[in-house]
Amino acid sequence: MAPLFNNQTFIFIFIFLIITTLSLHISISDHLSTTTDNPSPPQQQQRNDYFTPSNSNSRTNYQQPRKPLGTWNLLQPTIGISAMHMQLLHNNKVIIFDRTDFGPSKLNLPFGQTCRTNDEFLRHDCTAHSVLYDIPSNSFRPLSVQTNVWCSSGSVNPTGTLVQTGGYHAGDHKIRLFDPCDDDFCDWIELGRNLSIQRWYASNHILPDGNIIIVGGRRAFNYEFFPQNPNGCSSLSLFNLSFLIETTDYQEENNLYPFLHLLPDGNLFIFANRRSILLDYIRGKIIRRFPPIPGEKRSYPSTGSSILLPIHLQSTDPVTDPEIPVPAVVEVMICGGAVGGSFTMAARGVYMAAGRTCGRMNLVDESPEWIMENMPFRRVMPDMILLPTGDVLIVNGAGRGTAGWENAIEPVLNPVLYETGKRLFTVLNPTRRSRMYHSSAILLPDGRVLVGGSNPHVSYEFIGVEYPTDLSLETFSPPYMDERFAYYRPSILTVEYDPGRYNDRISYGRYFGVTLSMSLSGVDRRIMVTLVAPSFTTHSFGMNQRVLVLPVIDVEQVSLFQYRVVVRAPSSRNVAPPGYYMLFVVHDGVPGTSVWINLH
């Protein structure tokens, strides 16, 4: 009997089934509104997912997404303390602390550790008021501070040690060090040496020679240095700064935590209240006064936030062009704040509307002026985070009131992305947690933003109040972290560090290569390499925050999925003070996880 099907019949049926399956798959794919496996990167995407508000008469330039962008993730429901101050360290740990006179925290010191006995609130305090958070393991351990660190300031020195200064009462003259370690034995060290004057609500900045300048504070109209005065400076331990007296408002101050930014000419930009100067801190001379920013007050307690926008470095040949050019654009951006009198009114239970404006000014213009823009929301106590893409994330804060105890209402839950090149605001996905007074936020090495804190009360208050003390930690992943862009995300494989026993150092002005891999074969010329300095963040100001865009000299494909990018390190310590930086590679607006380099 002949077989029912021969070989040709089987082949025909097999081909028919394949064609039918593919046709069905294509038909279904055409009708399903799912994301594609390989979408356009953020810089190439059309803005069809957005609409512009109909009020075209305002100066506001923002887009409200039809669907939320960015994702929130709760890391820890409680770390035992409220994240009032945060500093990222180069070993991928974050040091966090609040204040010692909130009362007992929700985290005990380890058994056998010495309890504090010098506090105004508690005679005997065996709870922690500082923790060390480990990013990779999402874990934390308690640390011990000896004196009150409330409303203090800090900077990381060139070796990676956190130098933390000032505080309240017994801590207002203190200098503390935290040296990063990879075991569980490092802790706060309080020096025997003190500051020259009390520093409460002061600001710090790392300088080109590695020293740290400490400016201002309550009833401190001066500045000083640690560990020593810069070369060429007098031997005085304290330097008067009358600008801080001039910017003090009666009863409200509105000039605490002054905004500090080191400029490429080596001088220090200082902003307080609504006014700003350029200070030659070595000679103690004001060499330029800038026009006042229009609108609201911007300094504590009418708290806004300030950043130095990314500095784009030029590629110069050290032989043929030995002069280091000052960038043509060095812009400061200040957002949010409150009108004068808001602090006094809040004490009476009247909460004034917060500021809605941002101002940008090119500090190296011959005739600089503020260019004003409107944010999508009114905001006091915002945190401004420089992202590795060069854009800005604005998060935390309130819509009415000022900083201070019980002084604000209407928490602003939506972060806002500001694209610096387009001058465009985009409203992002909201958090569920109110982040009011004493909250903070910092950039993490993988591009996420760590957010924590909020305690608008004199002590820890968890029940019976509208805005309870928050002890949690969460992260916000900006839109570039979306899984749809995974194909465009670069992974750094190697960095050509300086030869020698240190495996993380890069010399000033040196050309060096970065080898990276991509999930897709093909890298276009939209490659950006940025250095990001980790900030000490408290009270809506990220001290020492800085983004440098390095000149890309060459991009070479070395294998199917690997590329070598040659860049040049900053040539000047004025542009990039010595120390640790996160090195990011950004491809088509999508950054990969950074690696640490030590610029020296």
N, C-alpha and C positions, 0 to 999 in steps of 0.2 A: 504494500500500500504506500502511495506517495506521501511525503510529509505535508502537513497542512500549510506550513510557512517555510519558504526557502530563505537563504541568507540575505538576498536582495530585499525581500519583504521586511525582514527585521530591521535592516538599515533604514528603509523608507519610514517605518513606524517610529524609529528612534529620532530621526531628523524632524519628523512632524511634531513629536512631543516637545522637542527643544524649542522649535519655532513658536509653538502655541504658548509655552511657558514664558518665553521672553516677551511675546506680544501682550500677554496678560499682565506681566510685571510692569511693562511700560505704561499700559493703560491705567493700572492702579496708581503708579507713581505720578502720572499726569493729573490725577484727580485728588490726590492727598496733599494737604497743606502742611507738610512736614519740612523740617530744615534739610538742606542738602548736605551730602557728605563732605563737600568741598566748597564752602561758600566763599565769597569774596572777602578779603581781609578788611578790617575797619577803615583803612585809608582809601579803599577802592569802592566801598559799598555806596550805593545811592541812598539818599535820605528819604526813601519812600515810607519808612516806618514812623515818620514824625509829622507833626503839623505845627505851624507857627501860630501863636495867639493872634487873635483878630485885631487887637489894639496896636496898630502900627504907628501910632503917634508918639509912643514912648521910646526912650533910648534903649529899652530892653531888647536884647538879641538872644533869645533862648528857644529851645525846642522841648516840647513835652512829648515823651514817647507814648505811642499807642499801647505799648506793652512795657512793663518794667524792665529796666536794664540793671545788671549787677545783681549779686546774690549775697545774702547775709548768712553767716554760720556762727552759732553759739559754740565757743570753745570751752568755756568754763562757766557754770552758773554762779559760782562764787570762788574767788581766790582769797577770801577772808578780809581783804582791805579794798578800799576804793582807789582806782588808778588815777590819782591826781597828777603824778609825775611819771613819765616813762622815758627810758633811754635804751635804744637798740645797741647791743655790743657786737664786736666782730666775731664772736664765737657762736652767733645765732641764739643768743639769750637776750632777754629784755629785763632790765631792772626796773621795778615799779615800787612806788611808795606814796603814802598819803601824809598824815600828820600824827603826832603822838598824843595830842590832847583831844582827840575825838572821843576818848573813852576806850575801853577794851575792844579789840578787834575780834573778828571771828576766826582767828588763826593763832594757835598757841605757839610759843617758842619751844624748841626741842627740849626734852628733859635734861636738866643739868645746866642749861644756859642761864647766864646771869640776867635777872630781871631788872628793869629800870626802876629807879627810885627818885628821879629828879623832876617829875612831871607835876604840873599844877593841877591836873585833873585827877590823877590817881597816885597815891603814895607808893603803891607796889603794882607794877604792870608787867605781867609775864606773857603778854600777847605780842605778836609781830605787827609792825607797821610798814614793813617792806618785804617784797618777795622777789625771787629770781625765777622768771618764767622761761622754760626751755621750749623753743619753737618746734623742733622736729618731733619731740615726744608729747607735746601738749601737756606738760606737767610743770609744777612749780614747787618751790621750797621756801620756808620762811627765812628772812634775814633780820639782823638785829641792828637798829640804830640807837645811838646812845643819847642823843639830844633831839629836840624838835626840828624837823625838816620842813615844816609847813611853809608853803609859798616860797620855796628856795629856787636856786638856779644851778645850771651845770653845763659842762662841756667835756668832750672826750679829748684827751691830749694825744700827741703823735704816737705814743706807744699803745694806745687803746684803753688806757685807764680813765675811768670817769672821775673827773674832778667836780665835786658838788659843793656848793657854797651857800652859807647863810641859812635862814630859817627864822624861827620865832623864839623869843625869850632866851632860854639857855642855849639855843642853837643859832642865834642870830649873828654871831661872830665866827662860827665854826667853819672849818674846811675839812671835808671828808673825801676819802678815796675809795673806789671800788675797782680792784684789779681783776679782770675776767680770768676764770679758771674752768677747766673741764671736769673737775671733781666736785664734791659737795662741801669743800672746806673753806672756800673764800667767803669773806663777809666784809661789811663796812669797817673801814679804819678811820678813826677820828684823830686828826693831827693835833699835836700840842700847840703848833703855830696857829694864831687866829688872824682873821681879817682885821683891817685897820679900823673899821667902823661897822655898825650893825647893817646887815643886808637882808631885807625882807621885801619881796616883790622886785628884786633886781634882775638884770639880764646879763648873760655871759656870751662871749664869742672867742673862738680860737683865732690866733693871730698868725701871720706868716712865719714868725720865728718860733712858733710852738708855744709861746706864752698865752695866757688867757686873760682877757680884760673883763672886769666885773663893773657894771655901770648901774648907778642909781639905786633905787629902793625907797621905801618910805622914810622921809626926812633924811635922805642921803643924796645930796646934790653934788655928786662927785664920782670918780672912778678910781680903780686901782688894778694891779696886775698880780698874777700868780703863775709860776713860782717866783718870777723876778721881773723887773722892769725891762722893756726892750732896749737894745743897744741904741745909744744916742739920747735916751731919756734921762731926766734928772734922777737924783737919788731919793726924791720924795716918795713917801709911801702912799700918799693920797693926792689926787689932782682935782681941783674944783671944776665944776661944770655948771655955769650960771644958767645955761639953757634949761636945765631941769627945774630951776626956780621959776623961770619965765613961763614955763608951760604948766605950772601947778594951778588948778582951779580951786577957789575958795570952797571949803567943805567937801569937795568931791575928788580933788587931786586930778584924776584923769590923765596921769602921766606915769603910772607905775608899769612895771614890766615894759620898759621902752623897747621898741623894735630896733635890732642891730643887724646890719648887713655889711660885710667887708667887701669893698669895691676893688676892681682890678688895678687901680692906681695905688692901692695900699692904705687908703684912708677909710674911715668908718662912717657909714651912713647911720644916723640916729634919728628915730621918729618918736615923738611923744605928743599926745593930745591931738592936735591937727597940724603940727609943725615939724619940720625936719631940717637937719644940718648935715654938713660933711665935716668931720672932725679929723684933724691931724693929731692923733692921740699921743704921739711922741713929744711934740712941742706944746701940746695942750692948747691948740689954736683952732678956732672955727674958721675954715677956709671957704665955706660956701653956705648960704642959707637958701633953701628951696621955698617955693610958694606954698602956702597952707593948702591942705586938701579941702575941697568944698564939702559942705554937708556936715555930717555928724562928728562927734568926738570918736576917737578910735582906740584910746589906751585905757587900761584898767582904771576904774570899774566900768567905763563905757566901752567894753572890750570888743575890739575887732581883731583881725588877724593880718599878718604881713608875710610876704615871701619875696625873695629875689628871683625873678623869672629865669629860666635856663639861660646860661651863657654859652653861646656858640663860639667855639674856639677856631682860630684860623690856622691853616697849615703854612708854616714858614720854614725856610731852610736856615739852620743855625750858622751856616758858613756864609752863604750869599746874603742872608737877611738876618743879621744877629740881633737886631732890635725886636723886642717882643711887643707887638702892637696891642694897644688897648682895644677891646671889642667896641664896635661902633654903636652897639645897642646893649645897654645894661639897665634893665627895667625893674622897678619895684612895683608890686601890686598889693594893695591894701583893701580889704573887704569888711563890711559890716561895721557895727558900733552902735552908739546910742546918742541921742541929742543931749545937750547940756541940761542938767537938772533932773535927768532920769533917775539917778541914784537917790536924790533927795525925795523925789516923788514916790519911788518904790517903797521907801521907809514908811510912807503914809498909806500904802496899799493901792497906789495908782501906778499902773504899769504902762509907760509910754511905748509907742511903737518903735521897734528897733530899726536900725539903718538898713537900707536896701542897696546901697551903692557900693561899687568898687572903683578904685582909682588906679590907673597905670601911669607911670612917669619914667621917661628915659633919663637916667641920672647923668649921662655924659653929653646930653644936648647942650648947646651954647645957651639956649633959653628954654629950660625945661618947663613943662606944664603938665598938669594932671588931665588925663583923658578919662572921663567918667562913664561908667556903664551901670546898668541895673541888673541885679540878681533876680531870679524867679521868686525868691522869698525874702522877706525881711529877716535879718539875723544878727543877734548879738551873741558873743562867745562862740563864734565859729572856729573850727580848726581847718587850716588850709594845708593840704598835703601835696607836695611836688611828686608827680608820678614819673617813672622812668621814661615815659613817652614824651615828656616835656609838658604835659597837660597838668591841670590842677584839680584836685578833689576837695570840695568844701563840704564839711560834715559837722554834726553836733550843733548845739546852740538853741536859742529861744527866739520867738517872734516879738516878745515884749519884755521890757525891763532892762536890768543891767546885771553885772556880776555882783555877788554878795549873798549874804544869808537871806533866803526867801525873797529874792529880789527880781525874779523873772517868772513868766508864765508862757504858755503856748509853745511847747517844745517843737522844734523843726525836725521832723523825722526823715525827710528825704535828703540824701546827699545830692550834690550837684556837680556835674563834670563841666569844667571850663576848658575849652580848647583854645590854647593861647594864640595859635596862628590864625584861627578863624574868628576869634573873639566871640565864641558861641557857648552859651550855657545850655546844658541838657539835664533835665530832672531825672533822677535815677530811683531805683527801688527803695522804699522806706524800710527803716528798722522798726521794731516794735517797742524799743526801749528809749525812754527819754534820757538824753545826754545833756544835762544842764551845766550848772556851775561845778567846777572841779572835775570835768571830764577831759579826756585827752585821746589823741590818735597819732600813730606813726606808721611809716611805710615799712613793710617786711621784705626780706631778701627775695621772696618769690613773687613780689608784685602785689600781694594783698595788703590791706590796710588794717592794722590792729586798732580796735576801739574799745575803750573802757572808761570806768569812773562815772561820776555824777553824784555829788552830795551837796545840795544847797542848804544844809542844816549845820548848826553849831556842833552837833554830835551825830553819831550814827542813828538814823531814824528809819525804821523799816515798816512801821504800821501807823495808821492814823494821820498820814500826810499825803498831799497830792502827788508829790514827786519823791518817792522813797529813795534812800541811799542805795546805790547800785554797786554791787561787788563783782559783777560779771565781766568776762572778757569775750568779745566777739570779733569776727573779721568781716570786712566788706571786700568782695572781689569785684573790681571794676569791670566794665564790659569787655576789656581785652582778655579777661580770664575765661571767657565763655568757651565751652568745649567745642563749639563750632569752628573756633580759630586754632584748634590744636595743630592742624597741618602747617600753619604758618609760624608756630612757636619754635624759636631756635633753642638748642641746648648747647651750652658751653662745654667743650671737652677739655681744652688745655688753654693756658695763658702763658706766654713767653716772658716769665718773670726775669728779673736781674739774676745773673749767675752769682752763686755764693750759698752760704748756709741758710739764708732766709728764703723761704719758698713763696713769699707773697709780696715782694717788693718790686716797685717800678720807679725808675729814676725820672726826674723832671726832664721834659723835652725829648724823651727817648721814644723811638719808633718800636712798636712791639706787635706781635701777631696774636690773634685770638682764633682758635680753631673751634668750629661749631658744627653741629649736625642739624639736619632738617628732615621731617617726615616725608616731604615732597622733594623730588629732584628739581631744582630750579630756584635760584635766588635772584631777585631783581636788584636794582641799584638802590631800592628804598631800605637800605640797611643803616641803622643809627646805633652808635655806641655811646652810652652815657655813663658818667660817674655820679653817684648819689651819696652825699655825706649823710650819715645817720644823725638825727636831731635829738636834742633834749627838749621834750615837749611838756609844757604845763601852761595853764591859763591861756589857751588859744594861741600860743606862740611856739613855733618849732625853732629853738635856738640852734644856730649853725647849719640849718637846712640849706642845701645847695645842690643844684644839678648842672653838670658841665657836659656839653655835647662835643665829643672829640672829633677831630677831622679824620675822615676815612680816606686813607691813601690808596688802598687797593683791596679788591675782593677776588680771590682765586679759588676755583673749584679744584679740590684735591682728590675727590673720589665721587661716587655717584650721589651720596647724601652728605658729604662733608665739604666745608669751605673754610678758607683761611682769610680773615679780615685783618688788614694792617692799619693801625691807627697810631696817632702820635699823642703821647701823654702831655698834660699841661706843662708849659715852660716856666711858669711863674708861681711862686708861693703866694703872691697876692691874689691870683686867680683861684688857686687851690691850696689852702693851707695844708701842711704836712699831716699825715695820719691815714686812717682807714676809710675806704670808700667801697660802696657796692658798684661793681662793674656789670652793667646790663647790655645785652645786645637786643635791639628792637628791629623786627622785620615786618614791614608793612603795618606798623602800628601795634604789633603784638610782641611784648617782651617775654624773654625766657627768664628762668631763675638766675639770679646774679651770682657772682663769685666775689670774694673780698680781695682787694689789693691794698697794699700800704704804700702810699706815695711819699717819696723821700728825696 
